[in-house]
Amino acid sequence: MKKSRMNSVKLTLALAAASMFIAACGGSSSPSDAANAPGASILNGGGSSFVANLVDICSAQYNGDALVNPNKDIVSYSSVGSGTGETNFASGTYKFGATDSLYSSGAPDNFVYVPLVAGPIGIGYRLDGVTPANATLQLKAETVAKIFAGSIMMWNDPEIVDDNSSSQNAISLPATPIIVAYRSGTSGTTNNFTDYLNKTSPGIWSKAANDSFTTAFPLTLPTDGTFQAASGSDGVANYVQDHNGAITYTELSYLDERAASGVKSAAVENNSGEFVLPSSSASADFFADAAVDEAGTVTKDYMVKSATAYMINAIAYGLGYKTASADNAAVKSYFSFLLNTCSPENGAGAGYAPLSGSILTKALAQVAKINAN
């Protein structure tokens, strides 16, 4: 997503918030104000920062569209990370949740997973002094695994140099130390990224995927400053933006927002031997034949061979309750709008891969279970 788009979205949200504030203070209001809508639901949700940029767009549109939201419900979303989102949804603090990983414990009763959108997890970095300056860094899966395991510590390491030595992509790399920025706390993005590392380079990342980077880390996390924790997708992306030599993993739009500040995405080698940049279409190619079970959860196939597929991806799941209530009916309406209208119109431009085909059909079947009991 381009920075101008995000500024526009944030302005839209700010104007909406200002209108609600004026109405609450007794200022002028219109008949469409949620405060004047009998029975309107105030849907506070939260969780995944991976999907937050898209949810912000969709919530602003849904809140302001009387045709798709005739009850004038108000949706708000807190980007607090998947782990916190799961916990707050289970406790009733949130009326809906979003997560990029599945409950390992503490799941509530009578809820459903709803696949909402797919998208690439970019390997974002800032590296000054590369020649040519506009070069695209290429990384093999094993190289990515070694960088994030701390066994490759310099940008001019022979393995990184070898990945970028082809006649079509010969670049010169500076002798700059690598600093790894990772998500603090529990994160679905971390779970998906460490799953990729474990499944593609098990000899390096021997532990199973986990929401906690430090738990999934194969050995003991270094304490010499080469690994830095930051909060949320914005946090790790900001760290990379501010530190030459830093590298991280995060949803693509957070990297695109900072491209003007020198943050770039690496092209990662896939099973066809092609180096592919993260994109909406490359993520969609990866998920083209993905299996979806009856619970709505998607299985990623790391053996897929497609010359255009990008290999590091996530699915964001919505969390909703089956129990019949006005709030759950509103959640059902909002998820339907996101899948059928907002994501297809805005997802690709924001760096996501909107669901289509059989995955979308199964996602909508999961939506139908919300508010059904």
Summary of the structure (lengths in Angstrom):
residues: 373
radius of gyration: 21.0
end to end distance: 38.6
largest distance: 67.7
contacts: 1326
relative contact order: 0.18
helix: 38%
strand: 20%
